[in-house]
Amino acid sequence: MVYLGLLFSILLLLSWFHKNYNFIFIILIITFTCFMIAILEWKVERVIKGVSLISYGILFGIFVPKAIIPSEEFAKTLPMSVIDNLEIFKNLAIFSCSGAGGSIIANHAERFLSEKDTSPQQESRAVNYDKQFRALQHELTKTRTYLIYFSSAILILFLIILAMII
C-alpha cells in the first residue's frame, strides 16, 4: 500500500503543478487512504500504531493543506471549490485518524483491563467460535482481494486520465 500511496502522491504533485484541480482531491483522498491503510497494517505495538495514526491525521489534516495553500493571496487565485474541498478533506483526515488511533489505544488499554478483571466464572462461560471466525476470515480475505482489484482499476483509470491530460 505504501508504493501505491507514493504513486498517487506523484500523481497529486503532477496534477497540482499542471493546475488540474478537477481530480486533485480524489487523488488526495486516495493517497491519504493508502498511507492510512499502510499504518493500520504496520506490525508494531498498538500504542505506537495509535499514536502514529493520530500524528498522521494531524500531518495530513493541518500541514498538507497549509502546504497546498500557503497564503491568503494564493487562496484568492484558486477556484472556491478547491478551498471547500480542502476544508472537507482536512476534517476527514483529522477525524478519521484521531478516531481510529484513539480506538486502537483504547483497545490496547481494554486488553490489559480485561486480563486482570476476568473471574473463573466468566472463563467457564467462554464459547468456541472457531467456525464463525474462519468464515469471517474468509470473507475478509475476499474483501481485501476485491479492494486490491478496485485499487488497481482506479490506478489504471487515473493513469489513463493523466496520459490524456499530458
Disulfide bonds with the S-S distance in Angstrom:
none
